[in-house]
Amino acid sequence: MNDNVRIYELSRELSLQSKEVLELCQQLDIEARTACSSVTSSEASQLRAMASNDSLAALNSHGAPSNKPAEQSIAQQQVSATPSSGQNIAAPEYYFNREISWLQFNQRVLHEAFDQRTLLLEKLKFLAIYSSNLDEYFMVRVSGLKRLVEAGITQRSHDGLTPKEQLDAIRDQLEPEVARQHRYFNQDLIPQLAEIGICLVNYSDLSERQVTYLEQYFLEQIFPVLTPLAVDPGHPFPYISNLSLSLAVIVKDEHMGESHFARVKVPNMLPRFISMPGLSENGCEWVGVTIEQVIAHNLQSLFSGMVIEACYPFRITRNADLDLEEDEADDLLEAIEQELRKRRFGSVVRVEIQDGTPDFMRQKLMQELGLCESDVYAVEGPIGLHNLMGIASLPFPQFQQASWVPTVPKPLQQLDKFDKPMEDDQADIFSVVQERDLLVHHPYESFSATVLRFITQAAHDPDVLTIKMTLYRTDGDAAMVGSPIVSSLIAAAENGKQVIVLVELKARFDEENNIQWARKLEKVGVHVVYGIVGLKIHTKVALVVRREKQRIRRYVHIGTGNYNPKTARLYTDLGLLSCREDLGADLTDLFNYLTGFARQQQYRKLLVAPVSLRDRTYALIEREIAHQEAGKSGRIIAKMNALIDKKIIMALYRASQAGVEIDLIIRGICSLRPGVPGVSENIRVTSIIGRFLEHDRIFYFENQGDPTVLIGSADWRARNLDRRVEAVVPIEDPALVTRLYNLLQQMLADTRQAWELQASGEYVQRQAQGDDPGIHIRLMEQALQTSPST
């Protein structure tokens, strides 16, 4: 199965330097960082074509060719980047930079905190989410760009920027935006919080009683876990862990007359905001102070006999991307564990300091951490606002959104709660799915009452023979807190069923948890597979094989989101439960491909990446173009997390030029530039930001009244189409097709949470019409009208 090719092998074959091949990789959105990196055979073909100056052909070589005439047609027509309209739709001016587009998404998240309609404690949540998003962005995207610059790679992005120019653009946008975020929190929200009884105060403003309490708290709770680390010729600058908050302390030895530098790590296992119960004053119901202030005002206990001259908080961010060569690893699990250990020592890419930190300290940190001026971010007030979730969760319900309890879909309302062995005549989820396909929409409909019930019942049903599923991310900490999905799989194995689980060890920032889950599953006899070298298993599918009256029936779940009950309450996702024979056969073939040596190229219904999804997507776009060019009408609506893939964008441009009406609902990155005359004037892009994280993917192709509607795990970006295993499933029940179409129409009509992308690159928020509560509340209300809460 391993047809991968090394970069250095390609460079010899093409008579190019490895650096030049890596630049071609960047241009084609192929992930490769070093001469030892590997690319797939399909990607190698693209690189060969690009290197031979056949760049247009390179843009359109995607894996195994299809036998379908429509797919051949789109492949032929996609060759031309300059269609009959005359515009070169591959030109940089028709694309937005993916980095800036992501920053704009996070800016829309930040705007929710500034929006006067947002409840006060919800504002803190959006500030925290903005900061957490930014941390991950620096750990992955900024660190990746810095590595390209250090490697001397100057290949330009789709919009024409070099890696260095992109870093400069990121800094230019973020510096004032982060300053605005902190200024808003300190100057606007802290006073507003005080008005409702939540008082976050400075240590210097505390009363004598409060100071006494905190001194005792410091000695009992904080002091035992602190370790001051001196820096001098005998003590090198200490290792500082990723995202840790530290204090840079200047102490003076009065006997020697010398000043010294020391670092004190703020313990992350303690609360960031220390409350003082029973000591509230001036109308405060809750009063607290940051832990770094408590430590700073009690440093004398750490540096006995020294004079504390100054103390400055700072926080660093490290590169956290894994650099893994899978085809060299004899044991993928062990290789990833080794990479995780290396991640702790990734290069520093950012340091955050407080306004007013003197220049000598700024220069000291830059020198010791290997940073330049553009890597330093100075902010007002507390550093690292991701911790605001702690204050946002305080019991002040009038300033928080009411909690949402997901509903039970109507077909499942009559089922008993599954907490006892099955009776022979008891209605179950299998009997419901036998009658009809079931489409579930989280978090409006309960994950626990649908998907979790499906897996749990399968684990205990004596007629179930086999359970196969993929796990990308699930809830719980494997070392401490159990996941109900994993618990059900363990129970199934213990009940004698054959259980096969594909655990994706490379799920970013969940690698460690997934390793632990994999080991726990293996111990009870579950067959754990880590997937295919060079591909990340991102698809969300489950297959249950059941014996029923002298026959075998296969039940499937195909979804857009992870098997994670926790995030299912926060993310919008869709899932299809079905016992259609064609889908069962397709999933059987897909699992055989993932676990063995089968090379399934054609599926009955599923669109599978990297096998057929790209070409089938082209064919669906081409069909709408053909309708339009035949004097009929073409219509496409697509909802996803991100649109980055240049070849898909070019296909959409061609469709727009033909007159096809296209609406895209894209939460995050969008590299397509809508509304450009002669190129994309028939394309509109909407982004929905609000209470829930939009995560479901829906694709609607009108087909002259006989629409093709699909849901699945893939965005339109190169990594999903070419470097991940994804599954997209057509919805064929007419009632479910109508339901999804109506859902898309409601989103497009939203005037509370929707933003429209302009040709200039600016996002403009729609102005609410009347008392429009927004799409999320509307869908919650509709769910309550048809189903009770769980």
GUDO-741259 format. One record per residue (C-alpha): residue in one letter; x, y, z. Coordinates in steps of 0.02 Angstrom, whole numbers, plus 50000, padded with zeros to 5 digits. Example, Ala and Ser with C-alpha at 12.3 -4.5 7.8 and 13.67 -1.06 7.14 Angstrom:
2
a  50615  49775  50390
s  50684  49947  50357
This chain:
790
m  50000  50000  50000
n  50148  50116  50022
d  50180  50206  49857
n  50257  50359  49940
v  50407  50449  49864
r  50540  50546  49957
i  50574  50728  49914
y  50759  50693  49891
e  50717  50550  49772
l  50608  50666  49669
s  50743  50799  49668
r  50868  50676  49593
e  50740  50616  49466
l  50696  50794  49414
s  50875  50862  49424
l  50819  50992  49550
q  50876  51040  49723
s  50769  50975  49866
k  50733  51156  49912
e  50658  51185  49740
v  50546  51032  49754
l  50488  51092  49926
e  50441  51258  49848
l  50337  51166  49719
c  50254  51070  49863
q  50202  51233  49944
q  50130  51299  49781
l  50025  51140  49763
d  49974  51138  49948
i  50069  50976  49976
e  50130  50952  50154
a  50318  50922  50151
r  50449  51007  50258
t  50615  50921  50230
a  50709  50823  50097
c  50662  50665  50192
s  50476  50704  50188
s  50366  50588  50085
v  50228  50626  49960
t  50099  50510  49886
s  50114  50443  49710
s  49974  50560  49656
e  50063  50709  49732
a  50227  50654  49651
s  50138  50655  49482
q  50081  50833  49513
l  50258  50884  49559
r  50331  50802  49403
a  50205  50893  49295
m  50240  51059  49381
a  50427  51034  49366
s  50411  51004  49179
n  50320  51172  49161
d  50155  51085  49134
s  50079  51177  49280
l  49901  51173  49215
a  49907  50984  49201
a  49981  50977  49375
l  49831  51071  49442
n  49718  50933  49380
s  49805  50766  49415
h  49716  50686  49562
g  49743  50503  49599
a  49655  50363  49507
p  49559  50416  49350
s  49372  50392  49350
n  49274  50294  49222
k  49125  50410  49231
p  49098  50519  49075
a  49048  50670  49178
e  49210  50659  49277
q  49312  50647  49116
s  49222  50802  49054
i  49263  50905  49205
a  49444  50847  49202
q  49459  50901  49021
q  49375  51068  49047
q  49471  51105  49207
v  49635  51107  49109
s  49606  51285  49054
a  49635  51420  49184
t  49585  51550  49054
p  49408  51509  48997
s  49313  51592  48856
s  49278  51745  48964
g  49462  51790  48950
q  49504  51803  49135
n  49646  51698  49204
i  49552  51625  49352
a  49715  51556  49423
a  49784  51733  49446
p  49830  51783  49625
e  49707  51930  49628
y  49561  51808  49630
y  49613  51725  49794
f  49616  51777  49976
n  49763  51730  50086
r  49718  51582  50196
e  49811  51652  50347
i  49725  51820  50341
s  49558  51735  50309
w  49579  51632  50467
l  49622  51788  50566
q  49462  51867  50500
f  49364  51716  50563
n  49439  51738  50736
q  49401  51923  50723
r  49217  51879  50699
v  49228  51773  50856
l  49300  51924  50948
h  49160  52033  50881
e  49035  51927  50976
a  49117  51991  51136
f  49099  52171  51075
d  48919  52148  51018
q  48801  52240  51137
r  48671  52101  51114
t  48788  51972  51193
l  48758  51938  51378
l  48898  51997  51492
l  48970  51829  51546
e  48952  51763  51369
k  49065  51905  51315
l  49201  51831  51426
k  49179  51662  51340
f  49207  51738  51169
l  49362  51830  51231
a  49426  51663  51299
i  49387  51570  51137
y  49474  51705  51035
s  49631  51686  51142
s  49629  51496  51138
n  49608  51498  50949
l  49754  51616  50934
d  49865  51507  51042
e  49836  51358  50926
y  49861  51468  50773
f  50034  51520  50832
m  50080  51342  50881
v  50038  51274  50708
r  50019  51404  50571
v  50141  51539  50626
s  50271  51409  50675
g  50253  51328  50503
l  50279  51493  50412
k  50432  51531  50520
r  50507  51363  50473
l  50481  51402  50288
v  50569  51569  50309
e  50713  51487  50403
a  50729  51358  50263
g  50744  51498  50136
i  50583  51450  50045
t  50508  51599  49953
q  50370  51513  49853
r  50216  51623  49849
s  50042  51575  49912
h  49888  51575  49800
d  49868  51762  49827
g  50051  51799  49788
l  50132  51819  49960
t  50296  51741  50017
p  50304  51659  50190
k  50395  51813  50257
e  50263  51930  50186
q  50127  51823  50264
l  50211  51834  50435
d  50221  52022  50417
a  50036  52031  50369
i  49989  51924  50519
r  50084  52039  50636
d  50008  52194  50557
q  49832  52130  50587
l  49857  52049  50757
e  49953  52182  50852
p  49813  52313  50856
e  49677  52180  50869
v  49751  52094  51022
a  49781  52264  51101
r  49598  52307  51070
q  49542  52142  51148
h  49640  52173  51309
r  49592  52355  51317
y  49408  52309  51301
f  49422  52182  51441
n  49514  52297  51560
q  49428  52462  51525
d  49251  52404  51483
l  49212  52231  51546
i  49298  52235  51717
p  49194  52389  51768
q  49036  52307  51698
l  49073  52149  51797
a  49093  52251  51955
e  48920  52326  51927
i  48840  52153  51937
g  48944  52099  52087
i  49095  52014  52006
c  49248  52110  52060
l  49416  52066  51982
v  49533  52182  52076
n  49716  52231  52085
y  49815  52169  52234
s  49859  52347  52281
d  49674  52388  52303
l  49639  52248  52428
s  49588  52280  52606
e  49697  52225  52751
r  49582  52076  52784
q  49594  52019  52604
v  49784  52036  52600
t  49797  51933  52758
y  49688  51797  52681
l  49792  51791  52522
e  49956  51785  52617
q  49894  51632  52710
y  49826  51557  52547
f  49996  51584  52466
l  50089  51495  52605
e  49969  51347  52610
q  49919  51323  52427
i  50046  51408  52313
f  50216  51415  52398
p  50239  51224  52411
v  50230  51204  52220
l  50340  51351  52170
t  50521  51331  52115
p  50627  51487  52085
l  50757  51460  51949
a  50907  51577  51950
v  50998  51627  51791
d  51184  51654  51804
p  51343  51574  51734
g  51310  51420  51839
h  51124  51414  51801
p  51077  51429  51616
f  50912  51503  51562
p  50782  51373  51613
y  50670  51275  51497
i  50497  51355  51491
s  50349  51247  51444
n  50226  51292  51307
l  50088  51416  51354
s  50151  51428  51532
l  50139  51592  51625
s  50299  51645  51711
l  50368  51787  51816
a  50535  51864  51770
v  50604  51922  51938
i  50748  52041  51967
v  50826  52016  52139
k  50972  52105  52219
d  51101  52037  52339
e  51131  52183  52456
h  51293  52109  52520
m  51368  52090  52346
g  51276  52236  52270
e  51230  52134  52117
s  51063  52108  52033
h  51012  51939  51966
f  50877  51869  51853
a  50764  51725  51906
r  50612  51641  51832
v  50462  51581  51932
k  50333  51474  51844
v  50152  51510  51887
p  50080  51337  51927
n  49948  51292  51799
m  49864  51165  51913
l  49797  51305  52023
p  49655  51425  51981
r  49707  51577  51879
f  49588  51687  51977
i  49598  51669  52167
s  49432  51709  52251
m  49412  51767  52430
p  49251  51690  52497
g  49172  51781  52640
l  49281  51934  52613
s  49177  52026  52484
e  49164  52213  52505
n  49085  52362  52418
g  48937  52265  52353
c  49040  52125  52273
e  48966  51950  52277
w  49128  51877  52209
v  49298  51957  52227
g  49458  51889  52154
v  49634  51928  52099
t  49751  51845  51974
i  49867  51713  52044
e  50020  51798  51969
q  49985  51953  52075
v  49972  51846  52231
i  50141  51767  52191
a  50221  51935  52145
h  50173  52012  52311
n  50240  51865  52410
l  50406  51836  52320
q  50506  51877  52476
s  50460  51704  52540
l  50549  51628  52389
f  50702  51740  52391
s  50747  51753  52573
g  50885  51879  52609
m  50867  51960  52438
v  50785  52123  52387
i  50646  52106  52257
e  50681  52245  52134
a  50552  52206  52000
c  50438  52071  51932
y  50369  52054  51755
p  50245  51921  51695
f  50271  51839  51525
r  50203  51691  51429
i  50279  51594  51285
t  50208  51494  51140
r  50305  51351  51060
n  50295  51261  50894
a  50181  51113  50928
d  50169  51032  50757
l  50228  50852  50743
d  50366  50814  50616
l  50334  50631  50581
e  50399  50518  50444
e  50271  50377  50452
d  50349  50265  50323
e  50509  50255  50426
a  50417  50205  50585
d  50415  50022  50630
d  50286  50062  50766
l  50178  50214  50730
l  50115  50225  50909
e  50292  50229  50977
a  50348  50353  50845
i  50210  50475  50891
e  50249  50457  51075
q  50428  50507  51036
e  50369  50657  50936
l  50256  50710  51079
r  50406  50712  51194
k  50498  50820  51067
r  50349  50939  51055
r  50384  50998  51232
f  50546  51072  51166
g  50480  51150  51006
s  50553  51318  50958
v  50474  51472  51037
v  50369  51572  50914
r  50290  51706  51026
v  50313  51790  51193
e  50177  51893  51276
i  50223  52028  51401
q  50128  52165  51491
d  50128  52346  51437
g  50259  52439  51534
t  50386  52299  51535
p  50552  52391  51519
d  50657  52374  51363
f  50800  52284  51452
m  50683  52144  51504
r  50606  52136  51332
q  50780  52119  51256
k  50830  51989  51386
l  50682  51879  51343
m  50709  51898  51156
q  50892  51851  51174
e  50864  51699  51284
l  50714  51634  51185
g  50788  51666  51012
l  50653  51789  50958
c  50646  51951  50863
e  50545  52108  50895
s  50398  52050  50788
d  50377  51896  50900
v  50340  52003  51054
y  50161  52052  51097
a  50135  52179  51237
v  49960  52186  51311
e  49865  52283  51442
g  49816  52189  51599
p  49821  52000  51626
i  49912  51895  51496
g  49819  51745  51425
l  49632  51781  51427
h  49588  51600  51388
n  49569  51578  51576
l  49417  51692  51577
m  49309  51537  51558
g  49328  51519  51747
i  49242  51685  51779
a  49115  51658  51639
s  49052  51501  51728
l  49016  51590  51894
p  48833  51567  51951
f  48758  51727  51882
p  48623  51649  51768
q  48542  51815  51721
f  48701  51860  51628
q  48724  51692  51543
q  48633  51598  51407
a  48512  51470  51475
s  48584  51296  51461
w  48520  51194  51314
v  48458  51016  51338
p  48457  50923  51172
t  48294  50842  51116
v  48256  50662  51068
p  48207  50636  50885
k  48024  50588  50870
p  48055  50411  50802
l  48157  50371  50958
q  48043  50447  51088
q  47953  50284  51127
l  48112  50186  51161
d  48154  50140  51339
k  48309  50213  51413
f  48446  50088  51373
d  48505  50043  51547
k  48455  49860  51557
p  48473  49700  51454
m  48368  49692  51296
e  48201  49599  51303
d  48148  49499  51151
d  47999  49612  51113
q  48078  49777  51165
a  48082  49914  51034
d  48259  49965  50995
i  48356  50084  50886
f  48386  49947  50757
s  48199  49923  50730
v  48180  50111  50705
v  48320  50118  50577
q  48245  49968  50486
e  48090  50073  50450
r  48178  50229  50389
d  48343  50320  50375
l  48367  50430  50526
l  48454  50600  50508
v  48509  50676  50674
h  48563  50856  50698
h  48670  50896  50849
p  48666  50986  50968
y  48481  51016  50936
e  48451  50829  50945
s  48535  50722  51076
f  48697  50633  51033
s  48674  50520  51184
a  48498  50467  51133
t  48550  50431  50954
v  48731  50394  50909
l  48789  50343  51083
r  48634  50235  51102
f  48670  50154  50934
i  48847  50104  50988
t  48796  50058  51166
q  48650  49949  51111
a  48761  49864  50983
a  48886  49824  51121
h  48755  49733  51225
d  48641  49660  51092
p  48671  49471  51082
d  48629  49472  50895
v  48767  49595  50851
l  48919  49507  50783
t  49039  49648  50737
i  49066  49833  50771
k  49187  49933  50665
m  49215  50119  50686
t  49338  50261  50670
l  49393  50368  50817
y  49470  50537  50778
r  49430  50628  50939
t  49325  50570  51084
d  49291  50642  51255
g  49376  50610  51419
d  49554  50593  51478
a  49607  50414  51453
a  49707  50416  51614
m  49569  50488  51723
v  49396  50508  51649
g  49309  50376  51543
s  49232  50402  51372
p  49059  50322  51353
i  49100  50278  51172
v  49260  50189  51221
s  49173  50107  51370
s  49043  50036  51252
l  49177  49969  51135
i  49264  49886  51282
a  49099  49810  51338
a  49069  49744  51162
a  49238  49658  51161
e  49208  49585  51333
n  49039  49521  51271
g  49128  49420  51137
k  49095  49530  50986
q  49225  49567  50855
v  49271  49749  50877
i  49383  49843  50756
v  49428  50024  50792
l  49533  50138  50684
v  49613  50263  50802
e  49691  50414  50720
l  49849  50444  50821
k  49888  50605  50727
a  49732  50702  50779
r  49816  50866  50825
f  49827  50899  51013
d  49732  50738  51048
e  49877  50623  51007
e  49916  50581  51188
n  49736  50540  51232
n  49715  50434  51077
i  49873  50335  51118
q  49802  50296  51290
w  49632  50247  51218
a  49717  50134  51091
r  49814  50042  51226
k  49660  50026  51336
l  49560  49952  51191
e  49699  49832  51143
k  49708  49763  51320
v  49529  49699  51310
g  49548  49619  51140
v  49489  49758  51024
h  49578  49754  50856
v  49655  49928  50848
v  49719  49992  50681
y  49815  50153  50656
g  49769  50179  50475
i  49868  50206  50316
v  50042  50278  50301
g  50035  50455  50233
l  49848  50477  50262
k  49754  50543  50413
i  49590  50454  50450
h  49468  50596  50473
t  49306  50510  50421
k  49172  50480  50554
v  49093  50312  50517
a  49030  50160  50612
l  48971  49991  50549
v  48870  49866  50650
v  48843  49690  50582
r  48690  49602  50656
r  48612  49430  50634
e  48425  49443  50602
k  48312  49295  50557
q  48434  49191  50457
r  48512  49342  50373
i  48648  49468  50407
r  48601  49653  50409
r  48725  49797  50414
y  48686  49960  50505
v  48789  50116  50477
h  48819  50286  50551
i  48903  50415  50439
g  48930  50586  50516
t  49010  50756  50502
g  49076  50764  50680
n  49177  50666  50806
y  49111  50528  50919
n  49122  50645  51065
p  48969  50674  51178
k  49048  50831  51251
t  49080  50926  51089
a  48914  50861  51020
r  48833  50985  51139
l  48937  51130  51073
y  48964  51094  50887
t  48832  51082  50751
d  48847  50914  50664
l  48742  50795  50563
g  48737  50606  50560
l  48646  50476  50457
l  48589  50311  50534
s  48538  50185  50402
c  48530  50000  50359
r  48531  50027  50170
e  48622  49880  50091
d  48725  49989  49974
l  48792  50096  50116
g  48830  49942  50220
a  48926  49866  50075
d  49020  50028  50047
l  49072  50042  50229
t  49126  49860  50227
d  49238  49898  50077
l  49302  50056  50160
f  49351  49966  50320
n  49435  49829  50218
y  49535  49966  50131
l  49583  50043  50297
t  49628  49884  50389
g  49699  49774  50251
f  49771  49781  50077
a  49610  49806  49980
r  49615  49946  49851
q  49435  49995  49827
q  49425  50125  49687
q  49238  50135  49658
y  49102  50142  49790
r  48917  50117  49762
k  48860  50275  49849
l  48997  50347  49958
l  49115  50483  49896
v  49280  50434  49976
a  49441  50534  49987
p  49572  50517  49923
v  49492  50393  49801
s  49344  50478  49719
l  49287  50630  49818
r  49382  50760  49718
d  49330  50695  49547
r  49150  50667  49598
t  49142  50844  49667
y  49206  50909  49500
a  49073  50805  49412
l  48932  50876  49519
i  48990  51054  49484
e  49005  51013  49299
r  48827  50946  49295
e  48761  51113  49356
i  48867  51202  49224
a  48794  51088  49089
h  48616  51128  49145
q  48654  51314  49139
e  48735  51304  48968
a  48585  51205  48903
g  48474  51354  48940
k  48411  51287  49106
s  48467  51342  49279
g  48610  51282  49389
r  48613  51298  49578
i  48743  51250  49709
i  48736  51275  49898
a  48882  51211  50000
k  48914  51224  50187
m  49082  51184  50263
n  49216  51242  50385
a  49342  51302  50256
l  49365  51325  50068
i  49549  51332  50018
d  49577  51210  49875
k  49625  51309  49721
k  49564  51182  49596
i  49391  51173  49674
i  49386  51363  49679
m  49429  51369  49494
a  49286  51248  49458
l  49168  51361  49556
y  49231  51512  49459
r  49193  51422  49296
a  49019  51381  49360
s  48989  51563  49406
q  49050  51620  49236
a  48924  51500  49157
g  48785  51579  49261
v  48764  51449  49399
e  48699  51529  49560
i  48811  51479  49705
d  48791  51508  49893
l  48932  51455  50008
i  48911  51448  50197
i  49089  51443  50263
r  49125  51467  50447
g  49311  51495  50436
i  49443  51511  50300
c  49382  51558  50126
s  49512  51585  49990
l  49379  51614  49856
r  49346  51797  49813
p  49158  51820  49780
g  49072  51955  49681
v  49210  51989  49552
p  49132  52039  49384
g  49165  51910  49250
v  49234  51784  49375
s  49126  51761  49530
e  48980  51882  49522
n  48859  51737  49547
i  48945  51675  49705
r  48897  51732  49880
v  48989  51683  50040
t  48908  51685  50212
s  48986  51646  50381
i  48884  51598  50534
i  48958  51638  50705
g  48864  51617  50868
r  48823  51509  51017
f  48872  51345  50933
l  49023  51308  50825
e  48963  51273  50648
h  49044  51108  50602
d  48927  51011  50486
r  48962  50995  50300
i  48815  50995  50179
f  48825  50996  49989
y  48673  51034  49881
f  48673  51020  49690
e  48500  51061  49620
n  48507  50955  49461
q  48348  51028  49387
g  48233  50977  49529
d  48313  50807  49562
p  48443  50867  49686
t  48598  50779  49748
v  48620  50818  49933
l  48768  50753  50032
i  48839  50765  50207
g  49010  50712  50268
s  49173  50746  50356
a  49268  50839  50219
d  49296  51023  50184
w  49349  51082  50013
r  49534  51095  50050
a  49681  50996  49983
r  49714  50903  50145
n  49535  50835  50151
l  49526  50791  49968
d  49701  50718  49944
r  49785  50677  50110
r  49646  50617  50223
v  49523  50474  50222
e  49352  50556  50213
a  49177  50493  50177
v  49033  50595  50106
v  48863  50512  50091
p  48715  50556  49978
i  48549  50581  50068
e  48414  50495  49965
d  48257  50498  50073
p  48153  50641  49996
a  48096  50701  50167
l  48275  50713  50229
v  48329  50802  50068
t  48192  50931  50098
r  48245  50948  50280
l  48425  50985  50233
y  48374  51107  50096
n  48263  51201  50218
l  48405  51205  50343
l  48521  51285  50215
q  48387  51411  50168
q  48362  51462  50349
m  48549  51490  50367
l  48556  51595  50210
a  48409  51700  50274
d  48485  51731  50447
t  48507  51914  50494
r  48573  51895  50671
q  48726  51782  50658
a  48770  51794  50474
w  48917  51888  50398
e  48937  51919  50211
l  49108  51913  50126
q  49137  52058  50007
a  49246  52059  49852
s  49363  52174  49949
g  49393  52037  50078
e  49294  52125  50214
y  49159  52032  50310
v  49001  52135  50341
q  48879  52079  50475
r  48698  52077  50421
q  48581  52193  50513
a  48445  52100  50607
q  48271  52115  50534
g  48147  52144  50674
d  48180  52031  50822
d  48270  51892  50729
p  48347  51786  50870
g  48472  51702  50753
i  48482  51533  50671
h  48541  51440  50827
i  48394  51494  50934
r  48274  51464  50790
l  48334  51285  50772
m  48324  51257  50959
e  48144  51319  50957
q  48101  51206  50810
a  48178  51056  50899
l  48072  51089  51054
q  47914  51098  50948
t  47939  50922  50882
s  48032  50831  51020
p  48051  50832  51210
s  48218  50866  51293
t  48325  50725  51357
